Amino acid sequence: MENHAPPPPRLSPAWLGHAPHRLMFFVGAGNVLLAMVWWALWLAAARWGGWTMPEMAIPAGWLHAFVMQYLVLPSFIFGFLLTVFPRWMGLRELERWRYVPVGLGLMGGQLAILLGAAGWQAGLTVGLWMALAGWTSALFTLGRLLADEKGRTWHARSCFAGLVLGWLGLAMFIAFVLGASPAWAFASIKIGGMGLLLPVYVTVAHRMFPFFASNIVPGYQPWRPLPWLGAVWVLLLVHLGLELVHGYAWLWLADAPLLLLTGWAVWRWWPRRRMPGLLAVLFVGTAWLPVTFALYVVQSVTYLASGDFILGRAPMHALFIGFFGSLLVAMVTRVTQGHSGRPLVMPKVAWFAFGLLQVVAVMRIVADIAPDALAWQAAAAFGWLLALAPWVTRIGRIYLAPRADGRPG
């Protein structure tokens, strides 16, 4: 008799509601491509022409920064935190009605905002209020978990503090769109990086990366001192405060210690033995953090000494593409593999995405010192799409299908 392979599982949106990470990662996967398609087309039109992008009431660069910081990356962050908060605290997993509104708010919000960028006049305002509703729902759910916890999970509180700052940053951008000073938008964009994303990313790395390594690498000793995390938080707030008052000449006061602290963490976390690829990419991605602060220090000290603001946005993009982008692929791949009943390995498409993102990060850093900056920026944007499109397609199909091992979730 012939052996027939079982038919592939039928894909259905109904599976998205079976776990927080399914819905939110699917939303994030769609957001990450939609946002960058619009930005790549805008950059290409600005550099080479050939078509005209609709004019907007706010600068396109500000909208790009806002969407990436408050809609794209938070989709993945909420997917992870809505999954792990109950586990960190020893509480029951969340019911579906507690996380579905978050996904609807963030996905609907970004779609409306991008439709606004394409010409729908009310799209920006509608999208912003939808995003705020999704964010508010997420903070209410996570805050209730913190209130119900009997003990104190400091990593959860650290992540929640970053999310509260993020909610404030989102509200400030809405205030700007409704007529407040452009300083509100400036503050929102700065809070998104140093007040929201970086504290949350660093907190998750501090808790999870040594834990992952200790489960795989023989003899590995986890290193997770809370005073280190507290010091990083204080210095990030100092950096943020200096940026808000345009104290760029003095950023090195925060960034030099941050360079030392993050470099020390990478040294302490990095296993001294051979490790599987799915673990190695976590530490390679984390190595972009001291690179980021080294660039910030060089820029700040040069500005203090000569008044020349060299490097432009290069340090910021070392952070966003090198650190955030690399760990996005690394962590989402790990969660997706493990929570879909698949082996904990880096698939080829994930290696392609991770490897090409390292190139894209370098390209975007070079863009700020290259003669034809806009061409480099556009090339980096299309490189981002090339890197992530196959990876997004694969993980999107996984979220629309049952687990490979037949278990619920």
C-alpha positions as CSV (number, residue, x, y, z in Angstrom):
1,M,0.0,0.0,0.0
2,E,1.2,3.5,-0.7
3,N,1.9,5.8,2.2
4,H,0.2,9.1,1.7
5,A,1.4,12.1,3.6
6,P,-1.3,13.8,5.7
7,P,-2.8,16.9,4.0
8,P,-1.4,20.2,5.2
9,P,-3.6,21.8,7.9
10,R,-6.3,24.1,6.7
11,L,-5.4,27.7,7.4
12,S,-8.0,29.7,9.3
13,P,-8.2,33.1,11.0
14,A,-10.0,31.3,13.8
15,W,-6.7,30.0,15.1
16,L,-5.5,33.5,15.9
17,G,-7.7,33.7,18.9
18,H,-6.2,30.5,20.5
19,A,-3.3,32.3,22.2
20,P,-2.1,35.9,22.7
21,H,1.1,35.4,20.8
22,R,-0.7,34.0,17.8
23,L,-2.9,37.1,17.4
24,M,-0.4,39.8,18.3
25,F,2.5,38.3,16.3
26,F,0.2,38.0,13.3
27,V,-0.7,41.6,13.7
28,G,2.9,42.6,14.1
29,A,3.9,40.6,11.0
30,G,1.3,42.4,8.9
31,N,2.3,45.8,10.5
32,V,6.0,45.4,10.0
33,L,5.6,44.9,6.2
34,L,2.8,47.4,5.6
35,A,4.7,50.2,7.5
36,M,7.9,49.6,5.6
37,V,6.3,49.3,2.2
38,W,4.8,52.8,2.7
39,W,8.2,54.2,3.9
40,A,10.2,52.5,1.2
41,L,7.9,53.9,-1.5
42,W,8.0,57.4,0.1
43,L,11.9,57.3,0.2
44,A,12.1,56.1,-3.4
45,A,9.7,58.8,-4.6
46,A,11.6,61.5,-2.7
47,R,14.9,60.3,-4.2
48,W,14.2,59.3,-7.7
49,G,10.7,60.5,-8.5
50,G,8.5,58.5,-10.9
51,W,5.4,58.9,-8.7
52,T,4.0,61.3,-6.1
53,M,3.1,60.3,-2.6
54,P,0.1,62.1,-1.1
55,E,0.9,65.1,1.1
56,M,0.3,64.8,4.8
57,A,-0.3,67.3,7.6
58,I,2.7,65.9,9.5
59,P,6.2,65.2,8.2
60,A,6.6,61.7,6.8
61,G,9.7,60.9,8.8
62,W,7.8,61.7,12.1
63,L,5.0,59.3,11.0
64,H,7.5,56.6,10.2
65,A,9.1,56.9,13.6
66,F,5.8,56.9,15.3
67,V,4.4,53.9,13.5
68,M,7.5,51.8,14.1
69,Q,7.7,52.7,17.8
70,Y,4.1,52.6,18.8
71,L,2.4,50.1,16.5
72,V,4.9,47.8,14.8
73,L,7.2,46.7,17.5
74,P,4.6,47.0,20.4
75,S,2.5,44.4,18.5
76,F,5.2,41.8,19.1
77,I,5.9,43.1,22.6
78,F,2.3,42.8,23.7
79,G,2.2,39.3,22.2
80,F,5.1,38.2,24.3
81,L,4.1,40.0,27.5
82,L,0.5,38.9,27.4
83,T,1.8,35.3,27.2
84,V,4.6,35.4,29.8
85,F,3.2,37.8,32.4
86,P,0.8,35.1,33.8
87,R,3.7,32.5,33.8
88,W,6.1,34.8,35.5
89,M,3.6,35.5,38.2
90,G,2.1,32.0,38.6
91,L,-1.4,33.1,37.4
92,R,-3.9,31.6,35.0
93,E,-3.5,32.2,31.3
94,L,-5.5,35.1,29.9
95,E,-9.0,34.5,28.4
96,R,-9.4,35.4,24.8
97,W,-11.6,38.5,25.4
98,R,-8.7,40.1,27.3
99,Y,-6.2,40.2,24.4
100,V,-8.3,40.3,21.3
101,P,-9.1,44.0,21.7
102,V,-5.4,44.8,21.9
103,G,-4.8,43.1,18.5
104,L,-7.8,44.8,16.9
105,G,-6.7,48.2,18.2
106,L,-3.1,48.0,16.9
107,M,-3.9,46.4,13.6
108,G,-6.9,48.6,12.8
109,G,-5.0,51.6,14.1
110,Q,-2.1,51.1,11.7
111,L,-4.3,50.3,8.7
112,A,-6.3,53.5,9.3
113,I,-3.1,55.6,9.7
114,L,-1.5,54.2,6.5
115,L,-4.8,54.8,4.7
116,G,-4.5,58.3,6.0
117,A,-1.0,58.5,4.5
118,A,-2.5,57.3,1.2
119,G,-5.0,60.1,1.1
120,W,-7.9,59.3,3.5
121,Q,-8.3,62.5,5.3
122,A,-9.7,61.1,8.6
123,G,-7.5,58.1,8.6
124,L,-4.7,59.5,10.8
125,T,-7.1,60.6,13.6
126,V,-9.2,57.4,13.4
127,G,-6.1,55.2,13.5
128,L,-4.5,57.1,16.5
129,W,-7.7,56.7,18.6
130,M,-7.9,53.0,17.7
131,A,-4.2,52.6,18.7
132,L,-4.8,54.3,22.0
133,A,-7.8,52.0,22.6
134,G,-5.6,48.9,22.0
135,W,-2.8,50.2,24.2
136,T,-5.2,51.1,27.0
137,S,-6.8,47.6,26.9
138,A,-3.3,46.0,27.0
139,L,-2.2,48.1,30.0
140,F,-5.4,47.5,31.8
141,T,-5.0,43.7,31.4
142,L,-1.3,43.6,32.3
143,G,-1.9,46.0,35.2
144,R,-4.6,43.7,36.6
145,L,-2.2,40.8,36.5
146,L,0.3,42.9,38.5
147,A,-2.4,43.8,41.0
148,D,-3.4,40.1,41.4
149,E,0.1,38.9,41.9
150,K,0.9,38.0,45.5
151,G,4.6,38.6,45.3
152,R,6.7,41.1,43.2
153,T,8.1,40.1,39.8
154,W,10.5,43.0,39.2
155,H,11.0,42.2,35.5
156,A,7.2,42.4,35.0
157,R,7.2,45.8,36.8
158,S,10.1,47.0,34.7
159,C,8.3,46.1,31.5
160,F,5.1,47.7,32.7
161,A,6.9,50.9,33.6
162,G,8.2,51.1,30.0
163,L,4.7,50.5,28.7
164,V,3.3,53.3,30.8
165,L,5.8,55.7,29.4
166,G,4.8,54.4,25.9
167,W,1.2,55.1,26.6
168,L,2.1,58.7,27.6
169,G,4.2,59.0,24.4
170,L,1.3,57.8,22.3
171,A,-1.1,60.3,24.0
172,M,1.5,63.1,23.3
173,F,1.5,62.3,19.6
174,I,-2.3,62.4,19.5
175,A,-2.1,65.8,21.2
176,F,0.2,67.1,18.5
177,V,-2.1,65.9,15.7
178,L,-5.0,67.6,17.5
179,G,-3.1,70.9,17.4
180,A,-0.5,70.9,20.2
181,S,3.1,72.2,19.7
182,P,5.4,70.1,17.5
183,A,7.5,69.7,20.7
184,W,4.9,67.1,21.8
185,A,5.6,65.0,18.7
186,F,9.4,65.4,19.2
187,A,9.0,64.2,22.8
188,S,6.7,61.3,21.8
189,I,9.3,60.1,19.3
190,K,12.2,60.3,21.8
191,I,10.1,58.5,24.5
192,G,9.3,55.7,22.1
193,G,12.9,54.7,21.8
194,M,14.5,55.4,25.2
195,G,11.4,55.3,27.4
196,L,9.4,52.4,25.9
197,L,11.2,50.1,23.6
198,L,14.7,50.0,25.0
199,P,13.7,49.4,28.7
200,V,11.3,46.6,27.7
201,Y,13.8,44.9,25.4
202,V,16.6,45.2,28.0
203,T,14.4,43.9,30.7
204,V,13.3,40.8,28.7
205,A,16.9,40.1,27.7
206,H,18.0,40.4,31.3
207,R,15.4,37.9,32.5
208,M,15.3,35.5,29.5
209,F,18.6,35.2,27.8
210,P,20.7,33.9,30.7
211,F,17.7,31.5,31.4
212,F,17.7,30.2,27.8
213,A,21.5,29.7,27.9
214,S,21.5,27.9,31.3
215,N,19.0,25.3,29.8
216,I,21.2,24.5,26.9
217,V,24.9,25.2,27.6
218,P,26.5,22.9,30.2
219,G,28.0,24.7,33.1
220,Y,26.5,28.1,32.2
221,Q,26.0,30.3,35.2
222,P,23.1,32.8,34.7
223,W,23.9,36.4,35.5
224,R,20.9,38.6,36.2
225,P,21.6,41.2,38.9
226,L,18.7,43.6,39.5
227,P,21.0,46.5,40.4
228,W,22.4,46.3,36.8
229,L,18.9,46.7,35.4
230,G,18.1,49.5,37.8
231,A,21.3,51.4,36.8
232,V,20.4,51.0,33.1
233,W,16.9,52.3,33.7
234,V,18.3,55.4,35.5
235,L,20.8,56.1,32.7
236,L,18.2,55.7,30.0
237,L,16.0,58.3,31.7
238,V,19.0,60.6,31.9
239,H,19.6,60.1,28.2
240,L,16.0,60.7,27.5
241,G,15.9,63.9,29.6
242,L,18.9,65.3,27.9
243,E,17.4,64.6,24.4
244,L,14.2,66.3,25.4
245,V,16.0,69.5,26.3
246,H,18.4,69.2,23.3
247,G,21.4,68.6,25.5
248,Y,23.2,66.5,22.8
249,A,26.6,67.7,23.9
250,W,26.1,66.1,27.3
251,L,24.6,62.7,26.2
252,W,27.9,61.1,26.8
253,L,27.3,61.5,30.5
254,A,24.7,58.8,30.3
255,D,25.9,57.0,27.2
256,A,29.5,56.3,28.3
257,P,28.2,54.4,31.4
258,L,25.6,52.7,29.3
259,L,28.3,51.6,26.9
260,L,30.2,50.0,29.8
261,L,27.1,48.4,31.4
262,T,25.8,46.9,28.1
263,G,29.2,45.8,27.1
264,W,29.7,44.1,30.4
265,A,26.3,42.4,30.1
266,V,27.1,41.0,26.6
267,W,30.5,39.7,28.0
268,R,28.8,38.1,31.0
269,W,25.9,36.6,29.1
270,W,27.8,35.3,26.1
271,P,28.4,31.5,26.6
272,R,32.0,30.4,26.3
273,R,31.0,27.1,24.7
274,R,29.5,26.3,21.3
275,M,25.8,27.0,21.3
276,P,22.9,26.3,18.9
277,G,21.9,29.0,16.4
278,L,18.6,29.9,18.0
279,L,20.6,30.9,21.1
280,A,23.5,32.5,19.3
281,V,21.4,35.0,17.5
282,L,20.1,36.4,20.8
283,F,23.7,37.4,21.8
284,V,24.7,38.6,18.4
285,G,21.7,40.9,18.4
286,T,22.4,42.1,21.9
287,A,25.9,43.0,20.8
288,W,24.4,45.9,18.8
289,L,23.6,47.6,22.1
290,P,27.1,48.6,23.1
291,V,27.7,49.5,19.4
292,T,24.8,51.8,19.7
293,F,26.1,53.6,22.7
294,A,29.6,53.8,21.3
295,L,28.2,55.7,18.3
296,Y,26.2,58.0,20.7
297,V,29.3,58.7,22.7
298,V,31.4,59.6,19.6
299,Q,28.6,61.8,18.3
300,S,28.1,63.6,21.7
301,V,31.8,64.1,22.4
302,T,32.4,65.5,18.9
303,Y,29.5,67.9,19.2
304,L,30.8,69.1,22.6
305,A,34.3,69.6,21.2
306,S,33.5,71.1,17.8
307,G,29.8,71.8,17.5
308,D,29.6,69.4,14.6
309,F,26.6,66.9,14.8
310,I,28.2,64.0,13.0
311,L,26.6,60.6,12.4
312,G,23.1,62.0,12.2
313,R,20.6,59.3,13.0
314,A,23.1,56.5,12.7
315,P,23.2,55.7,16.4
316,M,19.4,55.5,16.5
317,H,19.3,53.1,13.6
318,A,22.0,50.9,15.1
319,L,19.6,50.6,17.9
320,F,16.4,50.1,15.9
321,I,17.6,47.9,13.1
322,G,20.7,46.3,14.7
323,F,19.3,45.7,18.2
324,F,15.5,45.8,17.9
325,G,15.4,44.3,14.5
326,S,17.8,41.4,15.2
327,L,16.1,40.5,18.5
328,L,12.7,40.8,16.9
329,V,13.7,38.0,14.4
330,A,15.5,36.0,17.1
331,M,12.8,36.1,19.8
332,V,9.8,35.8,17.6
333,T,11.3,32.8,15.9
334,R,12.0,31.2,19.2
335,V,8.5,31.7,20.6
336,T,6.9,30.7,17.3
337,Q,8.9,27.4,17.1
338,G,8.3,26.5,20.7
339,H,4.7,27.4,20.9
340,S,3.7,25.8,17.6
341,G,5.1,22.4,18.6
342,R,8.2,22.7,16.3
343,P,11.9,22.0,17.0
344,L,13.8,24.8,18.7
345,V,16.0,25.6,15.7
346,M,16.6,28.5,13.4
347,P,14.8,27.7,10.1
348,K,16.7,28.8,6.9
349,V,14.2,31.6,6.3
350,A,15.0,33.0,9.8
351,W,18.7,32.8,9.2
352,F,18.2,34.7,5.9
353,A,16.2,37.4,7.7
354,F,18.7,37.7,10.6
355,G,21.7,37.8,8.3
356,L,20.4,40.3,5.9
357,L,19.2,42.6,8.8
358,Q,22.9,42.8,9.9
359,V,23.7,44.2,6.4
360,V,20.7,46.5,6.4
361,A,21.7,47.9,9.8
362,V,25.2,48.7,8.4
363,M,23.7,50.3,5.3
364,R,21.4,52.5,7.3
365,I,24.3,53.6,9.6
366,V,26.4,54.4,6.5
367,A,23.4,56.4,5.0
368,D,24.0,59.2,7.5
369,I,27.6,59.8,6.4
370,A,27.3,58.8,2.7
371,P,27.2,61.5,-0.1
372,D,23.8,60.3,-1.4
373,A,22.0,59.7,2.0
374,L,18.5,59.4,0.6
375,A,19.5,56.6,-1.8
376,W,21.1,54.7,1.0
377,Q,18.1,55.1,3.2
378,A,15.8,53.9,0.4
379,A,18.1,50.9,-0.3
380,A,18.0,50.0,3.4
381,A,14.2,50.2,3.5
382,F,13.9,47.8,0.6
383,G,16.5,45.6,2.1
384,W,14.4,45.4,5.3
385,L,11.5,44.3,3.1
386,L,13.6,41.7,1.3
387,A,14.9,40.4,4.6
388,L,11.6,40.1,6.4
389,A,9.0,39.2,3.8
390,P,9.8,35.5,3.5
391,W,10.1,35.2,7.3
392,V,6.8,37.0,7.9
393,T,5.1,34.8,5.3
394,R,6.3,31.6,7.1
395,I,5.3,32.7,10.6
396,G,2.0,34.1,9.4
397,R,1.0,30.7,8.1
398,I,2.0,29.1,11.4
399,Y,-0.3,31.3,13.3
400,L,-3.2,30.5,11.0
401,A,-2.8,26.7,11.6
402,P,-3.0,24.3,14.5
403,R,0.1,23.3,16.5
404,A,2.3,20.8,14.7
405,D,2.2,18.5,17.7
406,G,-1.6,18.6,18.1
407,R,-1.6,20.3,21.5
408,P,-3.9,23.2,22.3
409,G,-2.6,26.8,22.1
